[in-house]
Amino acid sequence: MNDALELALDQLDRIVAGWTESPPDSQTLEREFGLAIEAVLAHADRDEYDYVGARIRFMLDSRLGPPVPRPSLH
């Protein structure tokens, strides 16, 4: 992994940690999350996408809890 990618992922983690302590309004959350994801993807090579996705999923699950399963329509 490259250092710039790790720094961008760490910044995203800090942003999400701040949201859990003091949630922003939805427009701010959407803007900040979008900018943070753009920064992460700007530093990720195509072969790093699986790592990036897993790291973001782990970060969100650890901060917000795992997603609640949706009932099947079948």
C-alpha positions as a printed NumPy array, in Angstrom:
array([[  0.   ,   0.   ,   0.   ],
       [  1.174,   3.502,  -0.619],
       [  1.525,   6.092,   2.129],
       [ -0.848,   8.605,   0.503],
       [ -3.604,   5.987,   0.353],
       [ -3.108,   5.052,   4.006],
       [ -3.218,   8.738,   5.02 ],
       [ -6.446,   9.258,   3.051],
       [ -8.014,   6.179,   4.693],
       [ -6.904,   7.394,   8.133],
       [ -8.463,  10.802,   7.406],
       [-11.726,   9.118,   6.406],
       [-11.648,   7.168,   9.672],
       [-11.167,  10.401,  11.665],
       [-14.074,  12.031,   9.825],
       [-16.398,   9.107,  10.572],
       [-15.25 ,   9.106,  14.221],
       [-16.198,  12.782,  14.43 ],
       [-19.625,  12.068,  12.975],
       [-20.362,   9.44 ,  15.609],
       [-19.494,  11.934,  18.358],
       [-21.376,  14.865,  16.835],
       [-23.465,  13.976,  13.762],
       [-23.605,  16.741,  11.133],
       [-26.614,  17.643,   9.038],
       [-27.198,  15.393,   6.033],
       [-25.81 ,  17.848,   3.457],
       [-22.558,  18.275,   5.397],
       [-22.255,  14.526,   5.903],
       [-22.795,  13.845,   2.199],
       [-20.287,  16.515,   1.131],
       [-17.584,  15.499,   3.641],
       [-17.99 ,  11.79 ,   2.901],
       [-17.876,  12.396,  -0.847],
       [-14.696,  14.465,  -0.597],
       [-13.039,  11.918,   1.687],
       [-13.914,   9.04 ,  -0.659],
       [-12.615,  11.037,  -3.639],
       [ -9.308,  11.538,  -1.793],
       [ -9.072,   7.819,  -1.06 ],
       [ -9.807,   6.812,  -4.647],
       [ -7.351,   9.388,  -6.009],
       [ -4.552,   7.461,  -4.3  ],
       [ -5.794,   3.914,  -4.93 ],
       [ -4.631,   1.815,  -7.827],
       [ -7.121,  -0.56 ,  -9.399],
       [ -5.481,  -3.552,  -7.704],
       [ -6.033,  -1.896,  -4.295],
       [ -9.82 ,  -1.488,  -4.6  ],
       [-10.59 ,  -4.705,  -2.698],
       [ -8.373,  -3.558,   0.178],
       [ -9.949,  -0.086,   0.167],
       [-13.478,  -1.517,   0.172],
       [-12.674,  -3.925,   3.001],
       [-11.009,  -1.214,   5.064],
       [-13.947,   1.188,   4.628],
       [-16.444,  -1.586,   5.418],
       [-14.511,  -2.521,   8.582],
       [-14.254,   1.128,   9.637],
       [-17.979,   1.76 ,   9.211],
       [-18.942,  -1.503,  10.931],
       [-16.642,  -0.81 ,  13.883],
       [-17.897,   2.775,  14.276],
       [-21.579,   2.353,  13.413],
       [-22.199,  -1.355,  13.93 ],
       [-22.77 ,  -3.973,  11.254],
       [-25.567,  -3.358,   8.761],
       [-28.978,  -4.675,   9.703],
       [-30.051,  -7.462,   7.32 ],
       [-32.986,  -6.524,   5.135],
       [-35.857,  -8.968,   4.834],
       [-35.974, -10.839,   1.561],
       [-38.812, -10.102,  -0.822],
       [-38.842, -13.721,  -1.987]])
